[in-house]
Amino acid sequence: MCLSAWNEQVAAALAEHVLPPALALGLDPAKATELRIVDWPAAPARVRARFGRRHADRLCDAVTPAGEETGRLTLQEEYAEWRIVRDAGGPVRFELTTDLRELRGEHNSLRALLHLAVAAAVPLLVIDAESGAPRFPSGSEAIAALPDGESAQDGRSADPVIVERLARLATEGRPIRFDDPLGVYIVDVQGSELLTPEGEPLPSEWLRLSGRASPCQDSLPRHQQLELEVPVDAGFTLAQLRSARTGRRIEYGAQIAELVQVAVYLRVGEPGQVPVEAGRAVG
Amino acid sequence: MTAESPDELQAGIYLRGGKLPPAFLFAVLDLAPDCGRAEAADALGRVWEMLAELRGGVVRDFATTRSEDERVTIAPDTFDALLGFGAGFFDPCRRLTSATRPESLVPLQHPRGPFPGLPWAPGVAPRSGEGDLCLQLTGRHAHAVGRAAVETWKLIRDEDLPLTVRETYDGFARDDGRSWIGFHDGVSNVRPSQRLAAVRCSGDPEWNRGGTYLAFLRCAVDLAAWRALPREQQEALVGRDKLSGRALQRVDWEGNRMIPRVFPPCPAGDAVPAESEFFLDPPETGDPVVEASHIHRANQNRAEPSTHAGHRIFRQGYEYLDEVGPTGPDLGLNFVSFQRDLEHLRQVLGLAGWLGGVNFGGRHDRGPGEPEPLELIALRAGGFYVVPPAGSPFPGAGLLHHPAAPESQ
């Protein structure tokens, strides 16, 4: 999809939503300039919690005999999707994307992200059960208070932390906007947690990052694609790498995805600029 | 067993807030290489039974042996004991358990530093702080926790148990709420109402449901290097005012001279910051110098513990002082954290935008006048442990009687 078509799609998606005062995507950018980074790991937390880590990682890589990537479509749900290329010896190549134009999972669409943001950017306070004092809500509490139960899924890495942050910023009375260009970006890859058969950390040059803006504009990481493949002359493949986190050989994409940190960039204004009387309070 | 109750957790994890028991001793133990399951279970059962008696005021060495003896007891409830299992316990070659090793329970890397910003101190041997088992002893005074460790040694020797106390690390809680670098410590910790959510495991592996994980890192502090920094640079690295403990809101500049500014004062206004939101959990500021400070790097998403990507951990550390000698004091922090998944600590200490990018605080792309990201901390010992729920005859007893589990789980 070309950039102009993408921009038209974004504009159409925005036009569908009635924006609360806080999340004013059409506001003067000069009124919201402070950077806020909301980041999370790309491996699916909810799926791992439900199925157990090892089983979940296997399911996330599931491909039908007909070649349909069912794992990717249904379980890779952190606004990042990957595929593993295998040969008879196991994984040989890992590819991950956060480009919303390329994501195919039902929970990973631009529409889903905007819907979540619009629903979440409303002031909210919770009465702490122990102290009795008001406090900002947790991600679970903020999701539970959303008027539309479909906007966000609790237990994921992405949704709760995004919702929680937006609710907090809105409660502070700040104007909020997504940074331009809107996207989900790869902000860190802990490649040194992957070890060669000799026990050495993965050479960083084996991780290839690319994306919308390369070189990165305004010094913020804006990569949206990650590729990892061991050079042929190394004498081993991806399947012989080991995760320092678990001690296990690399078998599944989620073992690498958990080392990939993805983020959205927000820009906010000063606190108190947006009235917070139209909010929610739960006890 | 499935209800989320703090009573499932072993003693020694102080969720309720308030002052910690002042004395700390961390014992690292190994089972004999040829020790079988039954022997291991018997040994741990005896140790736990002895510790329970000791906690009740009974010292075995003071048992009456003569008709004229009067019963001698000591003050009860002077310490808590917590038992953890290290990665070595789950080595399949040892055949001590058929239980699934928790995925994240692995030995710390050595000689390479286990985390990007935290190196090992020179001369630290592999497996320092990392054993088959650990005993965390916390109590009213050094004698109480020391006695528990010594009584454990006596029992092992007297009954020829297949167990060795390989090393111990002691520590203490200061009465002023500060650390050796002079700043308030433990302020930005998980609030008491949220601690259970931060530490309690919900499964995977199922046998640890209701338990937790312990991370132990004995962090040596280069106090001489720290004291060479002017106060304002120290404050920029920490993120708080040195004397009041108030969180920094921003940094003003007069030329290249940095002037830290704090948030408006807390109404309680005490020598120790009151538990208000701004002290426990300072808001984001938008000031890049403040955002690069230690307290902000440690909690980038400002999320509640139940939010996965918040990576919140509950810290329960103790200071230590080994000696004061001609080259200066050898001191630091026994960093102890409890978390429902060790992944969270790995993320906090591994991500470049969090604490993985620096040793303590600051930023590498700093401007004139900003503090250099100082190499303040080096590890003297460390290890990860799984802490099963409280149980009888000892926590984790089921591990030594665990049936073989399916490989997929």
Contacts between the chains, C-beta under 8 A, distances in Angstrom:
chain1	res1	chain2	res2	distance
A	34	B	286	3.7
A	35	B	286	7.3
A	36	B	284	6.6
A	36	B	286	8.0
A	37	B	300	7.3
A	37	B	353	7.1
A	38	B	301	6.6
A	39	B	300	7.1
A	39	B	301	7.0
A	39	B	309	7.0
A	39	B	351	7.8
A	39	B	353	7.1
A	40	B	301	8.0
A	40	B	308	7.5
A	40	B	309	3.6
A	41	B	309	6.7
A	41	B	347	6.8
A	45	B	308	4.3
A	45	B	309	7.6
A	48	B	204	7.4
A	49	B	202	6.9
A	49	B	203	7.7
A	49	B	204	7.1
A	52	B	203	7.6
A	52	B	204	4.8
A	52	B	205	7.9
A	52	B	408	7.8
A	52	B	409	5.5
A	53	B	103	5.2
A	53	B	204	5.8
A	54	B	103	7.2
A	54	B	408	6.3
A	54	B	409	7.2
A	55	B	408	5.4
A	55	B	409	6.8
A	58	B	408	7.8
A	128	B	191	7.7
A	128	B	193	5.7
A	129	B	193	5.8
A	130	B	191	7.7
A	130	B	192	6.1
A	130	B	193	3.5
A	131	B	191	7.7
A	131	B	193	6.8
A	131	B	275	7.9
A	133	B	277	8.0
A	135	B	277	6.5
A	136	B	302	8.0
A	136	B	304	7.8
A	137	B	304	7.5
A	138	B	194	7.9
A	138	B	303	7.2
A	138	B	304	3.3
A	138	B	305	7.6
A	138	B	306	5.0
A	138	B	307	5.7
A	139	B	303	6.3
A	139	B	304	6.7
A	139	B	306	7.0
A	139	B	307	3.8
A	139	B	310	7.7
A	140	B	304	7.9
A	140	B	306	5.3
A	140	B	307	7.2
A	141	B	304	7.8
A	155	B	308	7.4
A	156	B	308	7.5
A	157	B	308	5.0
A	157	B	309	4.5
A	158	B	309	7.2
A	160	B	303	7.5
A	160	B	306	7.9
A	160	B	307	4.5
A	160	B	308	6.8
A	160	B	309	7.2
A	161	B	301	5.4
A	161	B	303	5.4
A	161	B	307	5.4
A	161	B	308	7.5
A	161	B	309	4.0
A	161	B	310	6.3
A	164	B	301	7.8
A	164	B	303	5.4
A	164	B	304	6.8
A	164	B	307	5.7
A	164	B	310	7.8
A	165	B	301	6.8
A	165	B	302	7.2
A	165	B	303	7.5
A	168	B	302	6.8
A	172	B	283	7.3
A	187	B	353	6.6
A	188	B	351	5.4
A	188	B	352	5.2
A	188	B	353	6.3
A	190	B	116	7.9
A	190	B	350	5.2
A	190	B	351	7.0
A	190	B	356	7.4
A	192	B	116	6.5
A	193	B	350	7.0
A	201	B	112	7.4
A	244	B	106	7.4
A	244	B	109	6.1
A	245	B	103	7.8
A	245	B	104	6.2
A	245	B	106	7.1
A	245	B	343	7.2
A	245	B	346	6.2
A	246	B	103	4.7
A	246	B	104	6.3
A	246	B	106	6.3
A	247	B	106	4.6
A	248	B	103	7.5
A	258	B	343	7.3
A	261	B	351	5.8
A	261	B	353	7.7
A	268	B	286	7.6
